[in-house]
Amino acid sequence: MEVIYLLIPISLLLVAVMIYFLFWAIRSGQFDDLEGEAYQILMDDDRDTIIDEDDP
């Protein structure tokens, strides 16, 4: 029974830390553009990476 006196504060502290990091991620813009990064891979312009063999 005494272990519950330790587990409850630890779990409340863990929840508080998780809520802090959730609000930090929201404020820092982590969830602003959820689809942009996925489409950026598809819209990659490969013309810049083609190496011309005639160039020295």
C-alpha distance matrix in Angstrom:
0.0 3.8 5.4 5.8 7.7 9.8 10.4 11.6 14.2 15.3 15.9 17.8 19.8 20.7 21.9 23.9 25.5 26.4 27.9 29.8 31.4 32.3 34.2 35.7 37.0 38.4 40.2 41.6 43.3 41.4 41.8 45.3 47.3 45.4 48.5 50.7 49.4 49.7 53.3 54.2 54.0 56.4 58.8 59.1 62.7 63.7 67.2 66.2 65.1 68.3 70.2 74.0 75.5 78.8 77.2 77.4
3.8 0.0 3.8 5.4 5.5 7.3 9.2 10.7 12.4 13.5 15.0 16.6 18.1 19.4 21.0 22.6 24.0 25.4 27.0 28.5 30.1 31.4 33.2 34.4 36.0 37.6 39.0 40.3 42.3 40.6 41.2 44.7 46.9 45.1 48.4 50.4 49.0 49.5 53.1 53.8 53.6 56.2 58.5 58.6 62.1 63.2 66.6 65.3 64.3 67.5 69.4 73.1 74.6 77.8 76.1 76.1
5.4 3.8 0.0 3.8 5.3 5.3 6.2 8.8 10.7 10.9 12.3 14.5 15.8 16.6 18.4 20.3 21.4 22.6 24.5 26.0 27.3 28.6 30.7 31.8 33.1 34.9 36.5 37.6 39.5 37.5 38.3 41.8 43.8 42.0 45.2 47.2 45.6 46.1 49.8 50.4 50.1 52.7 55.0 55.1 58.6 59.6 63.1 61.8 60.7 63.9 65.7 69.5 71.0 74.2 72.5 72.6
5.8 5.4 3.8 0.0 3.8 5.2 4.9 5.9 8.7 9.7 10.2 12.1 14.1 15.0 16.2 18.1 19.8 20.8 22.3 24.1 25.6 26.6 28.5 30.0 31.3 32.8 34.4 35.9 37.6 35.8 36.3 39.8 41.9 40.1 43.3 45.4 44.2 44.7 48.2 49.0 48.9 51.4 53.7 54.0 57.6 58.7 62.2 61.0 60.1 63.4 65.3 69.1 70.7 73.9 72.2 72.5
7.7 5.5 5.3 3.8 0.0 3.8 5.8 5.9 7.1 9.1 10.6 11.5 13.1 14.9 16.2 17.4 19.2 20.8 22.0 23.4 25.3 26.6 28.1 29.4 31.2 32.6 33.9 35.4 37.4 36.0 36.7 40.0 42.4 40.9 44.3 46.2 45.0 45.8 49.3 49.9 50.0 52.6 54.7 54.9 58.4 59.7 63.0 61.7 60.8 64.2 66.2 69.9 71.6 74.7 72.8 73.0
9.8 7.3 5.3 5.2 3.8 0.0 3.8 5.7 5.9 6.4 8.8 10.4 11.1 12.5 14.6 15.8 17.0 18.7 20.5 21.5 23.1 24.7 26.4 27.4 29.1 30.9 32.1 33.3 35.4 33.8 34.8 38.2 40.4 38.9 42.3 44.0 42.6 43.5 47.0 47.4 47.4 50.2 52.2 52.2 55.7 56.9 60.2 58.8 57.8 61.2 63.0 66.8 68.4 71.5 69.6 69.7
10.4 9.2 6.2 4.9 5.8 3.8 0.0 3.8 5.7 5.2 6.0 8.6 9.9 10.4 12.2 14.2 15.3 16.4 18.3 19.9 21.2 22.4 24.4 25.6 26.9 28.7 30.3 31.4 33.3 31.4 32.1 35.7 37.7 36.0 39.3 41.2 39.9 40.5 44.1 44.7 44.6 47.3 49.4 49.6 53.1 54.3 57.7 56.4 55.5 58.8 60.7 64.5 66.2 69.3 67.5 67.8
11.6 10.7 8.8 5.9 5.9 5.7 3.8 0.0 3.8 5.5 5.2 6.1 8.6 9.8 10.6 12.3 14.3 15.4 16.5 18.3 20.2 21.1 22.7 24.3 25.8 27.1 28.7 30.2 32.0 30.5 31.0 34.4 36.7 35.1 38.6 40.5 39.5 40.2 43.7 44.4 44.7 47.2 49.2 49.5 53.1 54.5 57.9 56.7 56.0 59.3 61.4 65.1 67.0 70.1 68.3 68.6
14.2 12.4 10.7 8.7 7.1 5.9 5.7 3.8 0.0 3.8 5.5 5.0 6.0 8.5 9.8 10.4 12.2 14.2 15.3 16.4 18.4 19.9 21.2 22.4 24.3 25.8 26.9 28.4 30.6 29.3 30.1 33.4 35.9 34.7 38.2 39.9 38.8 39.9 43.3 43.7 44.2 46.9 48.7 48.9 52.3 53.8 57.0 55.6 55.0 58.5 60.4 64.1 66.0 69.0 67.0 67.3
15.3 13.5 10.9 9.7 9.1 6.4 5.2 5.5 3.8 0.0 3.8 5.5 5.1 6.2 8.7 9.9 10.6 12.4 14.3 15.3 16.7 18.4 20.2 21.0 22.6 24.5 25.8 26.9 29.0 27.4 28.4 31.8 34.1 32.8 36.2 37.8 36.4 37.5 41.0 41.3 41.5 44.3 46.1 46.2 49.6 50.9 54.2 52.7 52.0 55.4 57.3 61.0 62.8 65.8 63.9 64.1
15.9 15.0 12.3 10.2 10.6 8.8 6.0 5.2 5.5 3.8 0.0 3.8 5.4 5.0 6.2 8.6 9.8 10.5 12.3 14.2 15.4 16.4 18.5 19.9 21.1 22.7 24.4 25.7 27.4 25.6 26.2 29.7 31.9 30.3 33.7 35.6 34.4 35.2 38.7 39.3 39.6 42.1 44.1 44.4 48.0 49.4 52.7 51.5 50.8 54.2 56.3 60.0 61.9 64.9 63.1 63.5
17.8 16.6 14.5 12.1 11.5 10.4 8.6 6.1 5.0 5.5 3.8 0.0 3.8 5.4 5.1 6.2 8.7 9.9 10.6 12.3 14.4 15.3 16.6 18.3 20.0 21.2 22.6 24.3 26.1 24.9 25.4 28.7 31.2 30.0 33.6 35.4 34.5 35.6 38.9 39.4 40.1 42.6 44.3 44.8 48.3 49.9 53.1 51.8 51.4 54.9 57.0 60.7 62.8 65.7 63.8 64.2
19.8 18.1 15.8 14.1 13.1 11.1 9.9 8.6 6.0 5.1 5.4 3.8 0.0 3.8 5.5 5.1 6.2 8.7 9.9 10.5 12.5 14.3 15.5 16.4 18.5 20.1 21.1 22.4 24.7 23.5 24.6 27.8 30.3 29.4 33.0 34.4 33.3 34.7 38.0 38.2 38.8 41.6 43.2 43.3 46.7 48.3 51.4 49.9 49.4 53.0 55.0 58.6 60.7 63.5 61.4 61.8
20.7 19.4 16.6 15.0 14.9 12.5 10.4 9.8 8.5 6.2 5.0 5.4 3.8 0.0 3.8 5.4 5.1 6.2 8.7 9.9 10.8 12.3 14.5 15.3 16.6 18.6 20.1 21.0 23.0 21.3 22.3 25.7 28.0 26.7 30.2 31.7 30.4 31.6 35.0 35.3 35.7 38.5 40.2 40.4 43.8 45.3 48.5 47.1 46.5 50.0 52.0 55.7 57.7 60.6 58.7 59.1
21.9 21.0 18.4 16.2 16.2 14.6 12.2 10.6 9.8 8.7 6.2 5.1 5.5 3.8 0.0 3.8 5.5 5.1 6.2 8.6 10.0 10.5 12.4 14.1 15.3 16.6 18.4 19.9 21.5 20.0 20.5 23.8 26.2 24.9 28.5 30.3 29.4 30.5 33.8 34.4 35.0 37.6 39.3 39.7 43.3 45.0 48.2 47.0 46.6 50.1 52.3 56.0 58.1 61.0 59.2 59.8
23.9 22.6 20.3 18.1 17.4 15.8 14.2 12.3 10.4 9.9 8.6 6.2 5.1 5.4 3.8 0.0 3.8 5.5 5.2 6.1 8.7 9.9 10.7 12.2 14.3 15.5 16.5 18.3 20.3 19.4 20.2 23.2 26.0 25.3 29.0 30.4 29.7 31.2 34.3 34.7 35.6 38.3 39.6 40.0 43.4 45.3 48.3 46.9 46.7 50.3 52.5 56.1 58.3 61.1 59.0 59.6
25.5 24.0 21.4 19.8 19.2 17.0 15.3 14.3 12.2 10.6 9.8 8.7 6.2 5.1 5.5 3.8 0.0 3.8 5.5 5.0 6.3 8.6 10.1 10.4 12.3 14.3 15.3 16.3 18.6 17.4 18.8 21.9 24.5 23.7 27.4 28.5 27.5 29.1 32.3 32.3 33.1 36.0 37.4 37.5 40.8 42.5 45.5 44.0 43.7 47.3 49.3 52.9 55.1 57.8 55.8 56.2
26.4 25.4 22.6 20.8 20.8 18.7 16.4 15.4 14.2 12.4 10.5 9.9 8.7 6.2 5.1 5.5 3.8 0.0 3.8 5.4 5.2 6.2 8.8 9.8 10.6 12.4 14.3 15.3 16.9 15.2 16.1 19.5 21.8 20.7 24.3 25.8 24.8 26.1 29.4 29.7 30.4 33.1 34.7 35.0 38.4 40.2 43.3 42.0 41.7 45.2 47.5 51.1 53.3 56.1 54.2 54.9
27.9 27.0 24.5 22.3 22.0 20.5 18.3 16.5 15.3 14.3 12.3 10.6 9.9 8.7 6.2 5.2 5.5 3.8 0.0 3.8 5.5 5.0 6.3 8.5 9.9 10.6 12.3 14.2 15.7 14.7 15.2 18.2 21.0 20.3 24.0 25.5 25.1 26.5 29.5 30.0 31.2 33.7 35.0 35.6 39.0 41.0 44.0 42.8 42.8 46.3 48.7 52.3 54.7 57.4 55.4 56.2
29.8 28.5 26.0 24.1 23.4 21.5 19.9 18.3 16.4 15.3 14.2 12.3 10.5 9.9 8.6 6.1 5.0 5.4 3.8 0.0 3.8 5.5 5.3 6.1 8.7 10.0 10.6 12.2 14.5 14.0 15.3 18.0 21.0 20.8 24.6 25.5 24.9 26.9 29.8 29.8 31.1 33.9 34.8 35.2 38.4 40.4 43.3 41.7 41.8 45.5 47.6 51.2 53.6 56.2 54.0 54.7
31.4 30.1 27.3 25.6 25.3 23.1 21.2 20.2 18.4 16.7 15.4 14.4 12.5 10.8 10.0 8.7 6.3 5.2 5.5 3.8 0.0 3.8 5.5 4.8 6.1 8.6 9.7 10.3 12.4 11.2 12.9 15.8 18.4 18.0 21.7 22.6 21.6 23.6 26.6 26.5 27.6 30.5 31.5 31.7 35.0 36.9 39.8 38.3 38.3 41.9 44.1 47.6 50.0 52.6 50.5 51.2
32.3 31.4 28.6 26.6 26.6 24.7 22.4 21.1 19.9 18.4 16.4 15.3 14.3 12.3 10.5 9.9 8.6 6.2 5.0 5.5 3.8 0.0 3.8 5.4 5.2 6.3 8.7 10.0 11.1 9.8 10.4 13.5 16.2 15.6 19.4 20.6 20.2 21.8 24.7 25.1 26.4 28.9 30.1 30.7 34.1 36.2 39.1 37.9 38.1 41.6 44.0 47.5 50.1 52.7 50.8 51.7
34.2 33.2 30.7 28.5 28.1 26.4 24.4 22.7 21.2 20.2 18.5 16.6 15.5 14.5 12.4 10.7 10.1 8.8 6.3 5.3 5.5 3.8 0.0 3.8 5.4 5.0 6.1 8.5 10.0 10.1 10.8 13.1 16.4 16.6 20.4 21.3 21.3 23.4 25.9 26.1 27.9 30.3 31.0 31.8 34.9 37.3 40.0 38.7 39.2 42.7 45.1 48.6 51.2 53.7 51.6 52.6
35.7 34.4 31.8 30.0 29.4 27.4 25.6 24.3 22.4 21.0 19.9 18.3 16.4 15.3 14.1 12.2 10.4 9.8 8.5 6.1 4.8 5.4 3.8 0.0 3.8 5.5 5.2 6.1 8.7 8.9 10.8 12.9 16.0 16.6 20.3 20.6 20.2 22.6 25.2 24.8 26.5 29.3 29.8 30.1 33.2 35.4 38.0 36.4 36.8 40.5 42.7 46.1 48.7 51.1 48.9 49.7
37.0 36.0 33.1 31.3 31.2 29.1 26.9 25.8 24.3 22.6 21.1 20.0 18.5 16.6 15.3 14.3 12.3 10.6 9.9 8.7 6.1 5.2 5.4 3.8 0.0 3.8 5.5 5.2 6.4 5.4 7.4 10.0 12.7 12.9 16.6 17.0 16.5 18.9 21.5 21.3 22.9 25.7 26.3 26.7 29.9 32.1 34.9 33.5 33.8 37.4 39.8 43.2 45.9 48.3 46.3 47.2
38.4 37.6 34.9 32.8 32.6 30.9 28.7 27.1 25.8 24.5 22.7 21.2 20.1 18.6 16.6 15.5 14.3 12.4 10.6 10.0 8.6 6.3 5.0 5.5 3.8 0.0 3.8 5.6 5.5 5.9 6.2 8.1 11.5 12.2 15.9 16.6 16.9 19.2 21.4 21.6 23.6 26.0 26.4 27.3 30.4 33.0 35.6 34.4 35.1 38.6 41.2 44.5 47.3 49.7 47.7 48.9
40.2 39.0 36.5 34.4 33.9 32.1 30.3 28.7 26.9 25.8 24.4 22.6 21.1 20.1 18.4 16.5 15.3 14.3 12.3 10.6 9.7 8.7 6.1 5.2 5.5 3.8 0.0 3.8 5.5 7.7 9.0 9.6 13.2 14.7 18.2 18.2 18.6 21.4 23.2 23.0 25.3 27.8 27.8 28.4 31.2 33.9 36.2 34.7 35.7 39.3 41.7 44.9 47.8 49.9 47.7 48.8
41.6 40.3 37.6 35.9 35.4 33.3 31.4 30.2 28.4 26.9 25.7 24.3 22.4 21.0 19.9 18.3 16.3 15.3 14.2 12.2 10.3 10.0 8.5 6.1 5.2 5.6 3.8 0.0 3.8 5.8 8.5 9.0 12.0 13.6 17.0 16.3 16.3 19.3 21.2 20.4 22.7 25.4 25.3 25.6 28.3 30.8 33.1 31.5 32.3 36.0 38.2 41.5 44.3 46.4 44.1 45.1
43.3 42.3 39.5 37.6 37.4 35.4 33.3 32.0 30.6 29.0 27.4 26.1 24.7 23.0 21.5 20.3 18.6 16.9 15.7 14.5 12.4 11.1 10.0 8.7 6.4 5.5 5.5 3.8 0.0 3.8 5.4 5.2 8.2 10.2 13.4 12.9 13.3 16.3 17.9 17.5 20.0 22.4 22.3 23.0 25.8 28.5 30.8 29.5 30.5 34.0 36.5 39.7 42.7 44.9 42.8 44.0
41.4 40.6 37.5 35.8 36.0 33.8 31.4 30.5 29.3 27.4 25.6 24.9 23.5 21.3 20.0 19.4 17.4 15.2 14.7 14.0 11.2 9.8 10.1 8.9 5.4 5.9 7.7 5.8 3.8 0.0 3.8 5.8 7.7 8.3 11.7 11.8 11.4 14.0 16.3 16.1 18.0 20.6 21.1 21.6 24.8 27.2 29.9 28.7 29.3 32.8 35.3 38.7 41.5 43.9 42.0 43.2
41.8 41.2 38.3 36.3 36.7 34.8 32.1 31.0 30.1 28.4 26.2 25.4 24.6 22.3 20.5 20.2 18.8 16.1 15.2 15.3 12.9 10.4 10.8 10.8 7.4 6.2 9.0 8.5 5.4 3.8 0.0 3.8 5.8 5.9 9.7 10.6 11.2 13.1 15.3 15.9 17.9 20.0 20.6 21.8 25.1 27.7 30.4 29.7 30.4 33.7 36.6 39.8 42.7 45.1 43.4 45.0
45.3 44.7 41.8 39.8 40.0 38.2 35.7 34.4 33.4 31.8 29.7 28.7 27.8 25.7 23.8 23.2 21.9 19.5 18.2 18.0 15.8 13.5 13.1 12.9 10.0 8.1 9.6 9.0 5.2 5.8 3.8 0.0 3.8 6.3 9.2 9.3 10.9 13.2 14.4 14.8 17.6 19.3 19.3 20.7 23.7 26.6 29.1 28.3 29.5 32.8 35.7 38.7 41.8 44.0 42.3 44.0
47.3 46.9 43.8 41.9 42.4 40.4 37.7 36.7 35.9 34.1 31.9 31.2 30.3 28.0 26.2 26.0 24.5 21.8 21.0 21.0 18.4 16.2 16.4 16.0 12.7 11.5 13.2 12.0 8.2 7.7 5.8 3.8 0.0 3.8 5.7 5.5 7.6 9.7 10.6 11.3 14.1 15.6 15.6 17.3 20.3 23.3 25.8 25.4 26.5 29.6 32.7 35.7 38.8 41.1 39.5 41.4
45.4 45.1 42.0 40.1 40.9 38.9 36.0 35.1 34.7 32.8 30.3 30.0 29.4 26.7 24.9 25.3 23.7 20.7 20.3 20.8 18.0 15.6 16.6 16.6 12.9 12.2 14.7 13.6 10.2 8.3 5.9 6.3 3.8 0.0 3.8 5.8 6.9 7.8 9.8 11.2 13.2 14.6 15.6 17.3 20.7 23.3 26.2 26.1 26.7 29.7 32.9 36.0 38.9 41.5 40.2 42.0
48.5 48.4 45.2 43.3 44.3 42.3 39.3 38.6 38.2 36.2 33.7 33.6 33.0 30.2 28.5 29.0 27.4 24.3 24.0 24.6 21.7 19.4 20.4 20.3 16.6 15.9 18.2 17.0 13.4 11.7 9.7 9.2 5.7 3.8 0.0 3.8 5.7 5.4 6.4 8.7 10.7 11.4 12.4 14.6 18.0 20.7 23.5 23.8 24.6 27.3 30.7 33.6 36.6 39.1 38.0 40.1
50.7 50.4 47.2 45.4 46.2 44.0 41.2 40.5 39.9 37.8 35.6 35.4 34.4 31.7 30.3 30.4 28.5 25.8 25.5 25.5 22.6 20.6 21.3 20.6 17.0 16.6 18.2 16.3 12.9 11.8 10.6 9.3 5.5 5.8 3.8 0.0 3.8 5.4 5.3 6.1 9.0 10.2 10.2 12.1 15.2 18.1 20.8 20.7 21.8 24.7 27.9 30.9 34.0 36.3 35.0 37.1
49.4 49.0 45.6 44.2 45.0 42.6 39.9 39.5 38.8 36.4 34.4 34.5 33.3 30.4 29.4 29.7 27.5 24.8 25.1 24.9 21.6 20.2 21.3 20.2 16.5 16.9 18.6 16.3 13.3 11.4 11.2 10.9 7.6 6.9 5.7 3.8 0.0 3.8 5.5 5.0 6.8 9.2 9.9 10.8 14.3 16.7 19.7 19.3 19.8 22.9 26.0 29.2 32.1 34.6 33.3 35.1
49.7 49.5 46.1 44.7 45.8 43.5 40.5 40.2 39.9 37.5 35.2 35.6 34.7 31.6 30.5 31.2 29.1 26.1 26.5 26.9 23.6 21.8 23.4 22.6 18.9 19.2 21.4 19.3 16.3 14.0 13.1 13.2 9.7 7.8 5.4 5.4 3.8 0.0 3.8 5.5 5.8 7.2 9.2 10.7 14.4 16.4 19.7 20.0 20.2 22.9 26.2 29.3 32.1 34.8 33.9 35.9
53.3 53.1 49.8 48.2 49.3 47.0 44.1 43.7 43.3 41.0 38.7 38.9 38.0 35.0 33.8 34.3 32.3 29.4 29.5 29.8 26.6 24.7 25.9 25.2 21.5 21.4 23.2 21.2 17.9 16.3 15.3 14.4 10.6 9.8 6.4 5.3 5.5 3.8 0.0 3.8 5.4 5.1 6.2 8.6 12.0 14.6 17.5 18.2 18.9 21.3 24.8 27.6 30.6 33.1 32.3 34.6
54.2 53.8 50.4 49.0 49.9 47.4 44.7 44.4 43.7 41.3 39.3 39.4 38.2 35.3 34.4 34.7 32.3 29.7 30.0 29.8 26.5 25.1 26.1 24.8 21.3 21.6 23.0 20.4 17.5 16.1 15.9 14.8 11.3 11.2 8.7 6.1 5.0 5.5 3.8 0.0 3.8 5.4 5.1 6.1 9.5 12.2 15.0 15.2 16.0 18.7 22.0 25.0 28.0 30.4 29.3 31.5
54.0 53.6 50.1 48.9 50.0 47.4 44.6 44.7 44.2 41.5 39.6 40.1 38.8 35.7 35.0 35.6 33.1 30.4 31.2 31.1 27.6 26.4 27.9 26.5 22.9 23.6 25.3 22.7 20.0 18.0 17.9 17.6 14.1 13.2 10.7 9.0 6.8 5.8 5.4 3.8 0.0 3.8 5.6 5.4 9.2 10.7 14.2 14.6 14.5 17.1 20.4 23.5 26.2 29.0 28.2 30.2
56.4 56.2 52.7 51.4 52.6 50.2 47.3 47.2 46.9 44.3 42.1 42.6 41.6 38.5 37.6 38.3 36.0 33.1 33.7 33.9 30.5 28.9 30.3 29.3 25.7 26.0 27.8 25.4 22.4 20.6 20.0 19.3 15.6 14.6 11.4 10.2 9.2 7.2 5.1 5.4 3.8 0.0 3.8 5.6 8.8 10.5 13.7 15.0 15.2 17.1 20.8 23.5 26.3 28.9 28.5 31.0
58.8 58.5 55.0 53.7 54.7 52.2 49.4 49.2 48.7 46.1 44.1 44.3 43.2 40.2 39.3 39.6 37.4 34.7 35.0 34.8 31.5 30.1 31.0 29.8 26.3 26.4 27.8 25.3 22.3 21.1 20.6 19.3 15.6 15.6 12.4 10.2 9.9 9.2 6.2 5.1 5.6 3.8 0.0 3.8 6.3 9.1 11.6 12.8 14.0 15.9 19.6 22.0 25.2 27.5 26.8 29.4
59.1 58.6 55.1 54.0 54.9 52.2 49.6 49.5 48.9 46.2 44.4 44.8 43.3 40.4 39.7 40.0 37.5 35.0 35.6 35.2 31.7 30.7 31.8 30.1 26.7 27.3 28.4 25.6 23.0 21.6 21.8 20.7 17.3 17.3 14.6 12.1 10.8 10.7 8.6 6.1 5.4 5.6 3.8 0.0 3.8 6.1 9.1 9.7 10.4 12.8 16.3 19.1 22.1 24.5 23.7 26.1
62.7 62.1 58.6 57.6 58.4 55.7 53.1 53.1 52.3 49.6 48.0 48.3 46.7 43.8 43.3 43.4 40.8 38.4 39.0 38.4 35.0 34.1 34.9 33.2 29.9 30.4 31.2 28.3 25.8 24.8 25.1 23.7 20.3 20.7 18.0 15.2 14.3 14.4 12.0 9.5 9.2 8.8 6.3 3.8 0.0 3.8 5.6 6.7 8.3 10.1 13.7 16.1 19.4 21.4 20.6 23.3
63.7 63.2 59.6 58.7 59.7 56.9 54.3 54.5 53.8 50.9 49.4 49.9 48.3 45.3 45.0 45.3 42.5 40.2 41.0 40.4 36.9 36.2 37.3 35.4 32.1 33.0 33.9 30.8 28.5 27.2 27.7 26.6 23.3 23.3 20.7 18.1 16.7 16.4 14.6 12.2 10.7 10.5 9.1 6.1 3.8 0.0 3.8 5.4 5.5 6.9 10.5 13.1 16.2 18.6 18.1 20.7
67.2 66.6 63.1 62.2 63.0 60.2 57.7 57.9 57.0 54.2 52.7 53.1 51.4 48.5 48.2 48.3 45.5 43.3 44.0 43.3 39.8 39.1 40.0 38.0 34.9 35.6 36.2 33.1 30.8 29.9 30.4 29.1 25.8 26.2 23.5 20.8 19.7 19.7 17.5 15.0 14.2 13.7 11.6 9.1 5.6 3.8 0.0 3.8 5.5 5.5 9.0 10.7 14.2 16.0 15.5 18.5
66.2 65.3 61.8 61.0 61.7 58.8 56.4 56.7 55.6 52.7 51.5 51.8 49.9 47.1 47.0 46.9 44.0 42.0 42.8 41.7 38.3 37.9 38.7 36.4 33.5 34.4 34.7 31.5 29.5 28.7 29.7 28.3 25.4 26.1 23.8 20.7 19.3 20.0 18.2 15.2 14.6 15.0 12.8 9.7 6.7 5.4 3.8 0.0 3.8 5.7 8.2 10.6 14.0 15.8 14.4 16.9
65.1 64.3 60.7 60.1 60.8 57.8 55.5 56.0 55.0 52.0 50.8 51.4 49.4 46.5 46.6 46.7 43.7 41.7 42.8 41.8 38.3 38.1 39.2 36.8 33.8 35.1 35.7 32.3 30.5 29.3 30.4 29.5 26.5 26.7 24.6 21.8 19.8 20.2 18.9 16.0 14.5 15.2 14.0 10.4 8.3 5.5 5.5 3.8 0.0 3.8 6.2 9.5 12.3 14.8 13.7 15.8
68.3 67.5 63.9 63.4 64.2 61.2 58.8 59.3 58.5 55.4 54.2 54.9 53.0 50.0 50.1 50.3 47.3 45.2 46.3 45.5 41.9 41.6 42.7 40.5 37.4 38.6 39.3 36.0 34.0 32.8 33.7 32.8 29.6 29.7 27.3 24.7 22.9 22.9 21.3 18.7 17.1 17.1 15.9 12.8 10.1 6.9 5.5 5.7 3.8 0.0 3.8 6.4 9.3 11.9 11.6 14.2
70.2 69.4 65.7 65.3 66.2 63.0 60.7 61.4 60.4 57.3 56.3 57.0 55.0 52.0 52.3 52.5 49.3 47.5 48.7 47.6 44.1 44.0 45.1 42.7 39.8 41.2 41.7 38.2 36.5 35.3 36.6 35.7 32.7 32.9 30.7 27.9 26.0 26.2 24.8 22.0 20.4 20.8 19.6 16.3 13.7 10.5 9.0 8.2 6.2 3.8 0.0 3.8 6.2 8.8 8.2 10.5
74.0 73.1 69.5 69.1 69.9 66.8 64.5 65.1 64.1 61.0 60.0 60.7 58.6 55.7 56.0 56.1 52.9 51.1 52.3 51.2 47.6 47.5 48.6 46.1 43.2 44.5 44.9 41.5 39.7 38.7 39.8 38.7 35.7 36.0 33.6 30.9 29.2 29.3 27.6 25.0 23.5 23.5 22.0 19.1 16.1 13.1 10.7 10.6 9.5 6.4 3.8 0.0 3.8 5.5 5.8 8.9
75.5 74.6 71.0 70.7 71.6 68.4 66.2 67.0 66.0 62.8 61.9 62.8 60.7 57.7 58.1 58.3 55.1 53.3 54.7 53.6 50.0 50.1 51.2 48.7 45.9 47.3 47.8 44.3 42.7 41.5 42.7 41.8 38.8 38.9 36.6 34.0 32.1 32.1 30.6 28.0 26.2 26.3 25.2 22.1 19.4 16.2 14.2 14.0 12.3 9.3 6.2 3.8 0.0 3.8 5.5 7.7
78.8 77.8 74.2 73.9 74.7 71.5 69.3 70.1 69.0 65.8 64.9 65.7 63.5 60.6 61.0 61.1 57.8 56.1 57.4 56.2 52.6 52.7 53.7 51.1 48.3 49.7 49.9 46.4 44.9 43.9 45.1 44.0 41.1 41.5 39.1 36.3 34.6 34.8 33.1 30.4 29.0 28.9 27.5 24.5 21.4 18.6 16.0 15.8 14.8 11.9 8.8 5.5 3.8 0.0 3.8 6.4
77.2 76.1 72.5 72.2 72.8 69.6 67.5 68.3 67.0 63.9 63.1 63.8 61.4 58.7 59.2 59.0 55.8 54.2 55.4 54.0 50.5 50.8 51.6 48.9 46.3 47.7 47.7 44.1 42.8 42.0 43.4 42.3 39.5 40.2 38.0 35.0 33.3 33.9 32.3 29.3 28.2 28.5 26.8 23.7 20.6 18.1 15.5 14.4 13.7 11.6 8.2 5.8 5.5 3.8 0.0 3.8
77.4 76.1 72.6 72.5 73.0 69.7 67.8 68.6 67.3 64.1 63.5 64.2 61.8 59.1 59.8 59.6 56.2 54.9 56.2 54.7 51.2 51.7 52.6 49.7 47.2 48.9 48.8 45.1 44.0 43.2 45.0 44.0 41.4 42.0 40.1 37.1 35.1 35.9 34.6 31.5 30.2 31.0 29.4 26.1 23.3 20.7 18.5 16.9 15.8 14.2 10.5 8.9 7.7 6.4 3.8 0.0
